[in-house]
Amino acid sequence: MGFQKQILPECPHCKQNGLRVIESRKADHGTRRRKQCECCEIRFTTYEVSADFYNEAQQNLLLISKLYALLSGNALATQPAIIKCIDCSHNQSGACAFEFPEYDTTDSIDCIHYVKED
């Protein structure tokens, strides 16, 4: 779980220039954009938020990690366990069965469909 301040001039998958915006929508605190790489055709979502919202979110994540450390009784624990898409029963040959663009990213912790493979 986390926010990363990024400017994406190139595809995060193939590292080539050639991103194009497929769709833009207003979100609660900014703009949600669906993008597609013209080289490898991978699609992903970016969220553009104000600097104030970004800074507030970073502070909240720090507070959450401190609270987690206190509740777990482990002063060294700073973050909850990260959901790994590879362990999910919806993982299909290195891709999400639901085709979520957040597959195997830091945002995958927000997936409500995660089920640990037995």
Number of C-alpha atoms within 10 A of each C-alpha: 15 14 12 10 12 9 8 11 11 13 22 13 12 12 13 14 14 14 20 14 14 13 11 14 11 11 12 8 12 13 14 17 19 16 19 19 22 14 13 14 14 15 20 19 16 17 16 16 15 10 10 9 12 16 13 11 14 15 11 12 16 15 13 15 15 17 15 17 17 14 11 13 10 10 11 10 16 17 15 13 9 12 20 16 24 17 13 17 15 19 21 13 8 11 15 18 13 11 12 14 17 18 21 17 13 15 16 19 19 13 13 7 10 17 14 14 11 6
